[in-house]
C-alpha cells in the first residue's frame, strides 16, 4: 500500500454483498465538527459551525436557536475593524516579530481575548508571500487582506469577499506541529469500529435489503481520529468538517447552489456505464505549484489553488481489509475533478472549505520556515508563537471523538457502496518543490517593513 494511501483517511468500507433489491447504498458519518471560538467553559464553544459536541466527544446537530445566539454574541464581541483594516487590499503584510510582541504584551493564556487585529491576522484571506528581513530580524507574511465580520453561521469572514479570515490560533498550531507534519503529515479519519463492521456484515448477508435506518444502526457510531495536531483545536475541527461537507455534497444531502457541481448520487442516476464493485474514495490534498524563490533565498512566493480533490477506488477482501486500486472509475474521477474546479466558489458558501485552504497555506509556510531555516537566517525570535510550552495556547474545545452514521441511496445496481475519503496535508512535500524566480525579490523590496506605529501589520507604502 502506498504512503499516500496509508495517510489518506476517512470512512473504511465493509465487505460488499449483493442485495435482493436493486439498490446502491452510500454511507458516511452524520455530523460535522468544526468551530471558531471557545472551549469547555465558553457558552458557545461547543455549539459551533452548526453542530454541538458534548464532553464525551459525541457530535450532534446544534439547535437553530443556539446558532442564532452564538452569532449575535460574536457580533457584539467582534466589531468592524478600523477604517484602514476594513479596506480590501491586494497585499497586506503581517510581521511575525511584531505578532510575537503583540501576543506577549497581551499577557493572555489563549488567543481568545487578544486584540482582533492580532487574532484575525489583520484580515489576511490567503498567504501569498514569505519575506525574510535579516536587518530587521523579522519574517513577514503577505497576501490579500480585508475587513472582517461575523457571518450568519457564526464564522469570521471577509467583509468584501466572504472568504474565511486566517486565524492566529491556526497559525500557532501549524507552527508548533511542523515536526509532526514532517514525520507523518497532518490528517483526519472517521472509521467504523470492528464491531460495527461485523454487525453490518451480518445484517446485509441475510439475502434481503435491510432499511437504511437498520444499516445505520448496525454500523453504529464511528470513531474520529486526528493525527499531527491537537484533537481539541479549531484546526482539527476544520479537517473533520471539510471532509464531512464534501461527503454530504457528494451524497446529495447538502445543496451547494453551484451550477456545474451535481452530487455523485445525481451523476450515478444518469450514468449508464456498469457500476464498479470497487468503492470510491475522495480526499482533499495540497494543490500548489513549485514555490517561487528569490536568488538570495530571502523571498518566497506560494502559488496555486491550495486544495484539490483526489480520487481512487478501493476494494475490500473477505476479511474486510481495504486496499487501493491505483485508479478511479470515470464517474468518481469526474466528481473529484468538479469538486476541485468549483472549490474556490465553495469556499465562500461553506466556510470549512475556505478554512481548510487557510490551514494548508499556514502549514506550507511553517514547513518552508523550518526547511529553509528562515528563523535562523533572520535571527527572528518568536518563542510565544513557536513553543507549545509558552503561556499562549490554542483555544481548547471538546474534541470530536464519535459520529453517528447516516445512509443515502439511489436505485441502480446491486451493490453496497461506502464513500470514503478524508484530508491529508503534505506540507513538506510542497516546501520541497522550489524554483528560482528573480521577480519575487522585487516584491520583497516593495513590502519592506515600515514604522506603522509598532503595529503587527501594514499595507504597502504606508
C-alpha positions, 0 to 999 in steps of 0.5 A: 500500500502506498504512503499516500494511501496509508495517510489518506483517511476517512470512512473504511468500507465493509465487505460488499454483498449483493442485495435482493433489491436493486439498490446502491447504498452510500454511507458516511458519518452524520455530523460535522465538527468544526468551530471558531471560538471557545472551549469547555467553559465558553457558552458557545464553544461547543455549539459551533459551525452548526453542530454541538459536541458534548464532553464525551466527544459525541457530535450532534446537530446544534439547535437553530436557536443556539446558532442564532445566539452564538452569532449575535454574541460574536457580533457584539464581541467582534466589531468592524475593524478600523477604517484602514483594516476594513479596506480590501487590499491586494497585499497586506503584510503581517510581521511575525516579530511584531505578532510575537510582541503583540501576543506577549504584551497581551499577557493572555493564556489563549488567543481568545481575548487578544486584540482582533487585529492580532487574532484575525491576522489583520484580515489576511484571506490567503498567504501569498508571500514569505519575506525574510528581513535579516536587518530587521530580524523579522519574517513577514507574511503577505497576501490579500487582506480585508475587513472582517465580520461575523457571518450568519453561521457564526464564522469570521469572514471577509467583509468584501469577499466572504472568504474565511479570515486566517486565524492566529490560533491556526497559525500557532498550531501549524507552527508548533506541529511542523515536526509532526507534519514532517514525520507523518503529515497532518490528517483526519479519519472517521472509521467504523469500529470492528464491531460495527463492521461485523454487525453490518456484515451480518445484517446485509448477508441475510439475502434481503435489503435491510432499511437504511435506518437498520444499516445505520444502526448496525454500523453504529457510531464511528470513531474520529481520529486526528493525527499531527495536531491537537484533537481539541483545536479549531484546526482539527475541527476544520479537517473533520468538517471539510471532509464531512461537507464534501461527503454530504455534497457528494451524497446529495444531502447538502445543496451547494447552489453551484451550477456545474457541481451535481452530487455523485448520487445525481451523476450515478442516476444518469450514468449508464456505464456498469457500476464498479464493485470497487468503492470510491474514495475522495480526499482533499490534498495540497494543490500548489505549484513549485514555490517561487524563490528569490536568488538570495533565498530571502523571498518566497512566493506560494502559488496555486489553488491550495486544495484539490480533490483526489480520487481512487477506488478501493476494494475490500477482501473477505476479511474486510481489509481495504486496499487501493486500486491505483485508479478511479472509475470515470464517474468518481474521477469526474466528481473529484475533478468538479469538486476541485474546479468549483472549490474556490466558489465553495469556499465562500458558501461553506466556510470549512472549505475556505478554512481548510485552504487557510490551514494548508497555506499556514502549514506550507509556510511553517514547513518552508520556515523550518526547511529553509531555516528562515528563523535562523537566517533572520535571527527572528525570535518568536518563542510565544508563537513557536513553543507549545510550552509558552503561556499562549495556547490554542483555544481548547474545545471538546474534541470530536471523538464519535459520529453517528452514521447516516445512509443515502441511496439511489436505485441502480445496481446491486451493490453496497457502496461506502464513500470514503475519503478524508484530508491529508496535508503534505506540507513538506512535500510542497516546501520541497518543490522550489524554483528560482524566480528573480521577480519575487525579490522585487516584491520583497523590496516593495513590502519592506517593513515600515514604522506603522506605529509598532503595529503587527501589520501594514499595507504597502507604502504606508 
